[in-house]
Amino acid sequence: MNIELLYDRFLKSSGVQTDTRKIAPGEIFIALKGPSFNGNNFALKALEMGALAVVVDEDPGTADDRIFHVEDGLTTLQELALHHRRQFKIPFIAITGSNGKTTTKELVYTVLETGFKTYTTKGNLNNHIGVPLTILSIASDAQMAVIEMGANHLKEIESYCRIALPTHGIITNCGKAHLEGFGGPEGVRKGKGELFDFLRKTEGTAFVMWDYDYLREMSAGIKEIVKYGTQNAWLNGQVAATEPFLEVKINDSSIGNIPTQLVGDYNLPNVLVAAAVGKYFGLKGELIRAAISGYIPSNSRSQLLARGSNEIILDAYNANPTSMKAAIENFASRHGKDKWVIIGGMMELGEQSVAEHQEIVGLLEKYPWKKVILVGGDFARVQHPFHFFENAETAGQWLKNQQMQNSSAIVKGSRSMQMEKVLEFLPG
């Protein structure tokens, strides 16, 4: 099928949708298939709901000039996104990494939108479907685009770069995440490094955390490198305070100290790169500072919450050994005596999973906690002296009976553990 014909219809539409439960009149519905769903079965319903056109890869059983019959729906979605991307001559900033990429994306977007019409990934739509949908949501008035890219195996970031054609890129870090798919830490670096490989080939620009030796090595040969870090970088900054929230001192008088609403010094690189991006694109220091200071985390990411007389750090959107270690160490360093650790299992670690969970137990044993509650996953398969529960709900029921008062707690775990559910059982 000629993609330009579909693109012409796209320009007359109000957007693209792949879920008929969310479709609005005037949108284009693209049918996708998976192990447990087949969007082709809902194509005619999409037309009844007011879709401007539908794209199917199975015989629809009827003739209609609103139906585009293609070889593969997903491939067509990605080709349409690439065609749309090629219409823009603006910076496309791609962000990937093992930890912090969504927070970094939100901070970078928050800074850039103070001076430019900026479009970005909604939520964490950062996969083979989310990346093209994000690109297709970018309107003709765009001056900047910020695209988050997630990955759990090799060649995935490479495929997203071929669609998004990033001009600038950020790798937040390379930690112990998705080890099962990447095959180990070296595989993680190789997979995330596919973004820098693309920028190297296309003479793009990389923003690089200069404190991390491995990112220095991974970025070698890129035409333009913008360095940020705690020292010896184009933009330098350090932790000024950590309680109750992180405050960052930027060694640039036009920006100065940035008080944030983020918990944990592990967010320092995220703040630094947002400031570096803003400065690189010529935004005034006061705009950068105000944007970062005003950003409030949501969706269970580094949130500081009050539950009755208790203070809760909710960081339960995701977890891997690197982020878990950083969160525990940060919590241990905070003031307070009655500290509760409530953590869930970490997923996608493959054959290293039990060992990684055992290592987290070893780290927990180094500190004098009030209570430690382990929930699900491979915490069931390790030796430990703590409380263990199969899921967040049973852990929450137990916590309800403990009548926690005047304490602080951290709640963290992989998304599938739904650790935020324990908050329902804590004093309100």
URNORFEN-V631635 format. One record per helix or strand of 3 or more residues. SS is the DSSP state (H for helix, E for strand). FROM is the first residue (numbers start at 1). LEN is the number of residues. Records with the same first field share a line. If there is no record, write none. Layout:
BEGIN
SS->FROM-LEN + FROM-LEN
END
This chain:
BEGIN
H->3-9 + 39-10 + 73-13 + 101-12 + 130-7 + 156-9 + 179-4 + 185-8 + 194-8 + 213-7 + 265-16 + 285-10 + 321-13 + 350-15 + 377-5 + 392-11 + 415-3 + 419-7
E->28-3 + 53-4 + 67-3 + 91-6 + 118-3 + 144-5 + 168-4 + 205-5 + 224-6 + 235-7 + 247-4 + 257-3 + 303-5 + 310-6 + 339-6 + 371-5 + 387-3 + 408-5
END
